[in-house]
Amino acid sequence: MGSAEFGGDAVAGDKHVHQWAATSPPLRVVGPVRKSELDEVVDTFTGTRRYDELRAHLASDGVLVLRGRPGTGRRTAALRMLVQEGPEDGEVRALDPGTEPADFADHVTPGQAHLVVDPVIAESGAPGGPLRDVHLNAVRQRLGPKGLFVVVVGLGTTVEDAEVHDWAPPGPIDVVRAHLTSTLRRMGDSLRGTTLTAEVQRLLELSASVQYLSSNPSPRESAGFARLLVEHAAGRRGEEALLSYGHESLERIVGGLFGSGSPPPGQEPLRDRAFLIALAVFDGSPFPLVAELGDRLHQLLSTVEEPSAQPGQAVFGSSPAERLAWARAGEYDDEIESAWGRLPERVVAFHNGSQWSVVLRHVWTHHPAVRMPMCAWLRALSRDRRTVVRLRAAVAAGVLVAADFTYGFDAFLRPWGGSAVAMERQLAAWSLYTAAEHGRESAVRRLLSTWSGQQDPAQRWTVARTYALLGGATALSALRDVGRMAVTMREPDDVLQTALEQTVEALLQSPAATVVLEKLLRWHEEPGPLRELAVSAFLRAGRRAQPGAGAIGDWPRLLLLAAREEGARQPLVRMLRRLLSDNASRAEASEIMAGWVRAAQRASLRPARGRQGDPWPCETENAVASDVESALAALLPALVGSKNDRDRLDYLLRRAAGPERDRHSTVERLREALGREQRALPA
């Protein structure tokens, strides 16, 4: 045919064309819902104000489009209102979800109750099209005045020109109570002498129940937990099963969010899942921040899923409400720290406070293709100018390290822990602390011990900062490694020395403070690096205050320790006496004591009131000694080991009074306490 142009097709041989035209709507299965299921719904359903509103609308209009997430009790609510408002026989007929909206009217029976859950509804322009009001009106006309029809749809379903009503599920404790009451009532004699109400309340007040219900589970999950509680009440399940149910349920939920069988709403499943990962990292942060950083991760994930695709993404995706509902999260009013103080902000967070770590572990362990883009994403976040972004990236890295320590060590800990940049070393400390908190404490301790024995200053600094974060749980290991680094320091390193002092200071604020004080006493016995570290760390801790610890004013931290920890009092007194008697440390120790006296003065002051109730400026009135003053008064006599000690402390008190005598007599009361005869501790 050469270069001839033509339309249609060319056939070499015979061509057979067959065409059919449908003369009636395609047959779809319509069948009644089992009576046993309807009876259970009637017996266990928990009504709410929202349910009453929806039921009233169905009764008046005959047709209802109910929108909600699967598992929230939306289908159960539809069945309950159809039974209540439907025909006397209580029958409910279910339509095949494959029925197109235009064919709904051809499959309903006048005067009967009908239900269709998650029908296959196309978008605008697609064959079949979305659900429209004209389809519902056709159903309404076919049903007649006594017929009912409920369409249950998901959050992302396209509905045009039709009124849609959102479903709000009942509280989890109400769902559990209803299911428990129904099941235990049927069990009858198994209540063992107690009333039904008392037994239900006992099961709800179990610590495992309180813990699980506080995670805000869905109605479907709550019903499952109620069945487990019944097994527990019958003696067939232990409390361990109750405690593990919530975690196992959450694991299944998270697996479904990333599984192919439960895609998120919208046209970009990968983008919504990137948002879910970002929410796991920034749980409790403003929505714009989570969305922004989630889109960055989406771009990295797209290069793995579609390497040949052009970079970029849609500007508009699924709505925030749809994303949050799918992710099992919500939006709340909160306050966030900023350079301008605490500001009110709308933040987003998971309903279950444990979900963020489950999401990260699931992605990291079940979807290996995510690892490289996630590592690149977190490393980029670690260089962000915003402190909260860097901190959250380090915490997320710590969770991933806990899930796979070997991979996480190479990806995060080794480059950060040995970095020349202090900010990156701090990231490593945060990550190590998080990994220890998530079950990898033994591996973290081994790593810290190894790094402390090496001569890399960066790694040693990271060790010190990590021990400061871990606190008293690792006090013995921390003191061993800190002491080793102080003794084996080849060249003076002011940065590392400061980090070591801060670590010991942090340990003095932990529950292991008594052990730390006793260790400092042993370090102080021999001249050298350990003695210098003991003195500098103790003096640093002595200058710190504990805000709001007292009834009025702040407490000096070490004084508070001596007042509240009986075991810490004796080693603290012995250390103070040594420092006050040593010429090298006497001046700094005396200044710390003077600061404690001033704290007692401030705590004992009360503003004087004028006749009209207004405070007179610069005037005070005497008051009862404060708790800070009382603690210091009890400590002073114990510091006296000789007449020189007493004279030195008395001189310190007189200097603290200033040029004019203390009007409220705090110093005078302290001097009086110093003069009392009390048995001093041995030097």
Buried (B, 14 or more C-beta within 10 A) or exposed (E): EEEEEEEEEEEEEEEEEEEEEEEEEEEBEBEEBEEEEBEBBBBBBBBBEBBEEBBEBBEEEBBBBBBBBBBBBBBBBBBBBBBBBBBEEBBBBBBBBEBBBBBBBBBBBEEBBBBBBBBEBBEEEEEEBBBBBBBBEBBBEBBEEEBBBBBBBBBBBBBEEBEEBEBBBBBBBBBBBBBBBBBBEEEEEEBEEEEBEEBBEEBBEBEBBEEBBEBBBBBBBBBBBBBBBBBBBEEEBEEEBBBEBBEEBBEEBBBEBBEEEEBBBBEBBBBBBBBBBBBBBBBBBBBEBBBEBBBBBBBBBBBEEEEEEEEEEEEEBBEBEBBBBBBBBBBEEBEBEEEEEEEEBEBBBBBBEEBBBBBBBBBBEEEEEBBBBBBBBBBBBBEBEEEBBBBBBBBBBBBBBBBBBEBBBEBBBBBBBBBEEBEBBBBBBBBBBBBBBBEBBEBBBEBBBEBBBEEEBBBBBBBBBBBBBBBBBBBEBBBBBBBBBBEEBEEEBEEBBBBBBBBBBBBBBBEBBBBBBBBBBEBBEEEEBBBBBBBBBBBBBBBBBBEEBBEBBBBBBBBBBBBEBEEBBBBBBBBBBBBBBEEEBEEBBBEBBBBBBBBBBBBBBBEEEEEEEEEEEEEBEEBEBBBBBBBBBBBBBBBBBEEEBBEBBBEBBEEBBEEEEBEBBBBEBBBEBBEEEEEBBEE
